[in-house]
Amino acid sequence: MGTTLTIVLPVFGLVATGWLVGRTRLLTPEGVRGINNFVLYVAISALLFRTAGSGRVVEAFEPGLDSPSSSRVGVCSVSPGSPGATFSVSPATRP
């Protein structure tokens, strides 16, 4: 439980901080544009280089994750059905 909280709380904290700043209008539109440019061009690039340099990228591609028998692969089955029969109105119930 403690490990989960140490991962989740900072994410929700950042979301709450962003919501408060946007709600109270502490930043001008130019300030928001500057922060967006910083995140897009500097912060994400630094995060990608740091992650690639740490070696954790290789761990993400463990053998077996892409096999169909893996428990992490979800299967969704959708039957088309008959939309006309589902949403039809009989002549007797029409106004």
Order of alpha helices (4+ residues) and beta strands (2+ residues): alpha-alpha-alpha-alpha-alpha
